[in-house]
Amino acid sequence: MNDWPEAWSDDNRGGRYGRGSGSAQPESARVMRQVRRGQPAPPGQAPYGQVPQQPRYADGGYDEYDSGYNTGQVYGGGRGGGDGHGPERPAPDWRRRIKWTAITLVTVLVVTTVATYFWADSKLNRDVDLSKVIERPEKGEGTNYLIVGSDSREGLSDEDKKRLRTGSSEGKRTDSMMILHTGNNGPTLISLPRDSNVEIPTFKGSESGKTYQGTGREVKLNAAYAEDGPELLVRTVEFNTGLHIDHYVEIGFAGFANIVDAAGGVEIDIPQDIKDTKSGADLKKGKQTLNGEEALAFVRTRYALAGSDLDRTKNQQKFLSALANQVATPSTVLNPFRLYPTMGAGLDSLIVDKDMGLFDLADMFWSMKGVSGGEGTSMNMPLAGSAGGNLLWDKDKVKQLVQQLNNDEKVTVKGD
């Protein structure tokens, strides 16, 4: 039985269909009978199995369906109009973007600031208890900081001690003492020479809690610290001056050198050539940047200076003000790779009183920067001479100075 369409027969295949053809002409399409199944389609509908002709809109009327493939255009103009590449995207809402960017930046800044605050606050060594100090003077206007540089070798290796020329003495003594007053009339930085003649008053032992009655015994000021630590030093300063000390800050040799190095060195103008075998200082006159080792040698030098300890206290004031100025510059504050190491080195090295906060510490540094910037005053305690190697304070000038500080007045008293 022949199943091929009427127009074909087995002879028409010619043995070519399905087995290729050597002719360059394509084979004609085969014509197959239309197979109809089921009921005839209703009028106006395509018979079953056939795709109805699709209309398209052209010039307001129906036309043949044109998908656009014949022209290479897949998506027509449609409802979006435009250039024929689909619906236009809405313009960016820049105001909204700027708003959320600003909110994100502020949030990051707040979180970073809060985290930094708690990190820094946790690193403060609040080891000094000023509540143990008895018979204290009335608090005046402004804030008074007692800043102490000790000769503590804690944290220094034998190699460090040799390199920094610190020696190997056990314990610690005061190497420098200053009072920094902050208020509404500019900061005042006053050095207290370590050889100052003072009276040890009645005091309560910081460890024993026992009360030791004063006997009128006179010693050098640094002996008070050596006898019973920071609490007795504060008690002695308050008793001999009548000035209330609000906060105590102490730093040792190692901490001082580390802060200077973390800050990238400190630029200072040295007034004269300095060569001192005891401190290790070998510095030339002029403006230069000192690293931690050089800075420590500079502030410790006294034997190579004409005024000995009095000249040394002036150098210490000058350097500490320059250090505060260096730490407070934008190059340090705005650079986290310098700010955090400097803060870490400083906070790890400082010993402060239990009521000292970060804002108090910031106030102290900014005030010291003000001293170097010419907004304040730096001086030595007024002296009236010496006796037995001890420096005697000028009592009248000291009384006037303390009165001006307590009233937060501009200091007019001159020191040595």
C-alpha positions in Angstrom: 0.0 0.0 0.0 1.3 3.4 -1.0 1.1 6.0 1.9 2.8 8.9 0.1 0.7 11.9 -1.0 -1.1 11.8 -4.3 1.5 14.0 -5.9 4.3 11.5 -5.0 5.1 7.9 -5.6 7.9 5.7 -4.8 9.3 6.5 -8.2 9.3 10.2 -7.4 11.7 9.7 -4.5 14.3 8.8 -6.9 16.3 7.2 -4.1 17.4 10.7 -3.0 15.2 11.7 0.0 16.8 10.8 3.3 20.0 9.8 1.6 21.3 13.2 0.4 21.5 14.7 -3.0 24.2 15.7 -5.3 22.1 18.5 -6.7 22.8 22.1 -5.8 19.1 22.8 -5.7 17.2 22.2 -2.4 14.5 19.7 -2.3 11.0 21.0 -2.5 8.8 20.8 0.5 6.6 17.9 0.8 3.0 18.4 0.6 1.0 16.4 3.1 -2.7 16.0 3.4 -4.4 18.0 6.0 -5.7 15.8 8.7 -8.9 16.9 10.3 -10.0 15.4 13.6 -13.1 16.0 15.6 -15.9 18.4 14.8 -15.4 21.3 12.4 -14.3 24.5 14.0 -16.9 27.2 14.6 -17.0 30.0 12.1 -14.2 32.5 12.6 -11.9 30.1 14.5 -8.9 28.2 13.2 -9.4 24.5 12.7 -7.9 22.3 15.4 -4.2 21.9 15.1 -3.6 25.1 13.2 -2.2 28.4 14.7 -4.6 31.2 13.9 -3.3 34.2 12.1 -2.3 36.9 14.6 -3.2 40.5 14.0 -0.9 43.5 14.5 -1.5 47.2 14.8 -0.3 49.2 11.9 -1.5 52.7 10.9 -4.5 52.3 13.3 -5.8 49.1 11.8 -5.1 45.4 11.9 -2.4 43.9 9.7 -0.5 40.7 9.5 1.3 39.7 12.7 5.0 40.8 12.6 7.1 39.8 15.5 9.9 42.1 14.5 12.3 39.2 14.0 12.5 39.9 10.3 14.0 43.3 11.0 16.2 42.2 13.9 14.0 44.1 16.4 12.7 41.9 19.2 10.9 44.4 21.4 9.0 47.2 19.7 8.3 50.7 20.9 5.4 49.5 23.1 4.0 51.6 25.8 7.3 53.0 26.9 8.0 54.7 23.6 11.5 56.0 23.4 14.2 54.5 21.3 12.7 51.1 20.9 14.9 49.3 23.5 12.2 48.8 26.1 10.7 51.0 28.8 12.8 53.9 30.0 14.3 53.6 33.5 13.3 56.4 36.0 16.0 59.0 36.7 18.1 58.3 39.9 16.9 59.9 43.1 20.1 61.6 44.1 18.6 63.4 47.0 17.6 60.1 48.5 21.0 58.6 47.8 22.9 61.5 49.4 20.6 61.3 52.4 21.3 57.6 53.1 25.0 58.0 52.4 25.1 60.8 55.0 23.2 58.7 57.5 25.5 55.7 57.0 28.6 57.9 57.4 27.3 59.5 60.6 26.3 56.1 62.0 29.8 54.7 61.3 31.4 57.8 62.9 29.3 57.6 66.0 29.9 53.8 66.5 33.6 54.3 66.0 33.8 57.2 68.4 31.8 55.3 71.1 33.9 52.2 70.7 37.2 54.2 70.8 36.0 56.0 74.0 35.3 52.8 75.8 38.6 51.2 74.5 40.6 54.2 75.7 38.8 54.5 79.0 39.5 50.9 79.8 43.3 51.4 79.3 43.7 54.2 81.9 45.6 53.0 85.0 43.5 54.6 87.8 45.8 53.6 90.7 46.0 56.8 92.7 43.3 57.3 95.4 43.1 61.0 96.3 40.4 60.2 98.9 43.3 59.1 101.1 44.7 62.6 101.2 43.7 64.3 104.4 43.1 68.0 105.5 42.8 69.3 101.9 42.5 73.0 101.0 39.2 74.3 99.5 38.8 73.8 95.8 39.2 77.0 93.8 38.1 78.0 90.3 39.4 76.1 87.3 41.2 72.7 87.4 44.7 71.9 88.8 46.7 68.9 87.5 49.8 67.6 89.3 51.9 66.1 86.4 54.8 63.9 87.6 57.6 62.3 85.6 59.0 59.3 87.5 62.3 57.5 87.0 60.5 54.1 86.9 62.3 51.5 84.9 59.3 49.3 84.7 58.9 47.7 81.3 62.5 48.3 80.3 64.8 45.4 79.4 68.5 45.5 80.4 69.3 46.5 76.8 66.7 49.4 77.0 68.2 50.6 80.3 71.6 50.7 78.7 70.4 52.4 75.6 68.3 55.0 77.4 71.0 55.6 80.1 68.4 55.1 82.9 70.5 53.0 85.3 69.0 50.1 87.2 67.8 51.6 90.4 64.9 49.7 92.0 61.6 51.4 92.8 60.9 54.9 91.4 61.4 58.5 92.3 60.1 61.8 90.9 62.2 63.1 88.1 60.0 66.2 87.4 56.9 67.7 88.9 54.6 70.4 87.5 51.2 72.0 88.3 49.0 72.7 85.3 46.1 75.1 85.9 43.3 75.4 83.4 40.6 78.0 83.4 39.1 81.0 81.7 42.3 83.0 81.5 44.5 80.6 79.7 46.6 77.7 81.1 49.5 78.2 83.5 52.2 75.6 83.7 54.4 75.8 86.9 57.4 73.6 87.5 58.2 72.5 91.0 62.0 71.9 91.3 62.7 68.5 92.8 65.1 70.1 95.3 62.5 72.5 96.6 62.5 72.7 100.4 59.2 71.6 101.8 57.7 70.5 105.1 56.2 67.0 105.4 52.8 67.4 107.1 50.6 65.0 109.0 49.4 62.3 106.6 47.7 59.0 106.4 49.7 56.1 105.0 48.5 55.0 101.5 49.0 51.3 102.3 48.8 51.1 106.1 46.0 53.6 106.7 47.9 54.8 109.8 48.1 58.5 110.5 51.7 59.9 110.8 51.9 63.1 112.7 53.8 66.0 111.2 56.9 67.1 113.1 58.0 70.1 111.1 60.5 67.9 109.2 61.8 69.6 106.1 63.0 67.6 103.1 63.4 68.0 99.3 60.1 67.7 97.5 61.0 64.5 95.7 61.5 62.8 99.1 57.8 62.9 99.8 57.1 60.7 96.8 59.9 58.3 97.7 58.5 58.1 101.3 54.9 57.2 100.6 54.1 57.6 96.9 51.7 59.9 95.0 49.2 60.4 97.9 51.9 61.9 100.2 53.3 64.0 97.3 49.8 65.5 96.7 49.4 66.1 100.4 52.8 67.8 100.7 52.2 70.0 97.6 48.8 71.1 98.9 50.1 71.7 102.4 53.0 73.9 101.3 51.1 75.8 98.6 47.5 76.0 99.8 46.4 74.9 96.3 43.8 72.1 95.8 45.0 69.4 93.4 42.1 68.0 91.3 43.9 65.4 89.3 47.2 63.4 89.3 49.0 62.2 86.2 52.3 60.2 86.2 54.5 58.8 83.5 57.7 56.7 83.6 60.8 56.6 81.4 59.6 53.8 79.1 56.1 55.3 78.6 57.6 58.7 77.7 59.9 57.3 75.0 57.1 55.2 73.6 54.7 58.1 73.3 57.2 60.2 71.4 58.0 57.3 69.0 54.3 56.5 68.4 53.7 60.2 67.6 56.4 60.0 64.9 58.9 62.1 66.9 58.5 65.7 68.2 59.9 68.8 66.6 61.5 71.2 69.0 64.0 74.1 68.8 66.9 73.4 71.0 68.5 76.7 72.3 72.1 75.4 72.6 74.3 72.4 71.9 73.8 69.8 74.6 76.2 66.9 75.5 75.7 65.1 78.7 77.2 61.7 79.4 74.9 61.0 82.3 71.6 61.4 80.3 73.1 60.4 77.0 72.2 63.6 75.3 74.2 64.6 72.3 72.2 67.3 70.5 73.0 70.3 68.3 71.4 73.7 68.6 68.5 74.4 66.3 65.1 73.1 65.2 65.0 69.3 64.9 62.7 66.3 65.4 63.6 64.1 68.4 62.8 60.4 68.7 61.9 58.7 72.0 65.5 58.1 73.0 66.7 61.6 72.2 63.7 63.2 73.8 64.2 61.3 77.1 67.8 62.4 77.1 66.8 66.0 76.5 64.3 66.3 79.3 66.6 64.5 81.8 69.7 66.6 81.1 70.7 69.0 83.9 74.5 68.7 84.5 75.3 70.1 81.1 73.1 73.2 81.7 74.2 76.4 83.5 71.1 76.6 85.6 71.1 72.9 86.4 67.7 71.7 87.6 66.0 75.1 86.9 67.1 75.0 83.3 66.0 71.4 83.0 62.5 72.2 84.2 62.2 74.9 81.5 63.3 72.3 78.9 60.7 69.8 80.3 58.0 72.4 80.0 59.0 73.3 76.5 59.1 69.7 75.4 55.9 68.6 77.0 54.1 71.5 75.3 55.6 70.5 72.0 54.6 66.9 72.5 51.0 67.9 73.2 51.0 70.1 70.2 52.3 67.2 68.0 49.7 64.8 69.3 46.8 67.3 68.7 47.7 68.0 65.1 45.4 66.8 62.3 48.2 64.5 61.0 47.9 62.5 64.2 44.2 62.9 65.1 42.9 62.2 61.6 45.3 59.3 60.9 44.1 56.1 62.6 47.5 54.4 61.9 49.1 57.1 64.1 46.3 58.0 66.4 45.6 54.6 67.9 49.3 53.6 68.5 49.9 57.0 70.1 46.8 56.7 72.3 47.7 53.2 73.2 51.3 54.0 74.1 50.2 57.0 76.2 47.3 55.4 78.0 49.2 52.3 78.8 52.0 54.4 80.3 50.0 56.9 82.4 49.1 56.4 86.0 46.2 58.7 87.1 43.8 59.2 90.0 40.6 57.2 90.3 38.4 60.2 89.3 40.4 61.0 86.1 38.3 60.7 82.9 39.2 60.9 79.3 37.7 64.4 79.0 40.0 65.6 81.9 42.9 64.0 80.1 42.0 65.8 76.8 41.6 69.1 78.7 45.1 68.6 80.1 46.7 67.9 76.7 44.8 70.8 74.9 45.9 73.2 77.7 49.5 72.1 77.4 49.2 72.7 73.7 47.9 76.2 74.5 51.0 76.9 76.6 53.3 76.2 73.6 51.0 78.2 71.3 51.4 81.3 73.4 47.9 81.3 74.9 49.2 80.5 78.4 52.1 81.0 80.8 55.0 78.7 81.8 57.2 79.4 84.8 59.1 77.9 87.7 57.9 78.3 91.3 59.2 81.7 92.6 62.4 81.2 94.6 64.0 83.2 97.3 67.4 81.4 97.4 68.7 78.1 98.8 69.8 76.6 102.1 71.8 73.4 102.5 71.3 72.4 98.9 67.5 72.9 99.1 65.8 75.6 97.0 63.6 78.0 99.1 60.3 79.3 97.7 59.5 82.9 97.9 56.5 82.7 100.3 55.0 86.0 99.4 55.1 85.4 95.7 53.8 81.8 96.1 50.9 83.1 98.2 50.0 85.7 95.5 50.4 83.1 92.8 48.1 80.6 94.6 45.5 83.3 95.1 45.4 84.2 91.4 45.1 80.5 90.5 42.3 79.9 93.0 40.4 82.9 91.7 41.2 81.8 88.1 42.7 85.2 87.4 45.4 86.0 84.9 48.8 85.2 86.4 51.0 88.2 86.9 53.6 86.6 89.3 56.9 85.9 87.7 58.9 82.8 88.5 62.6 81.8 88.0 
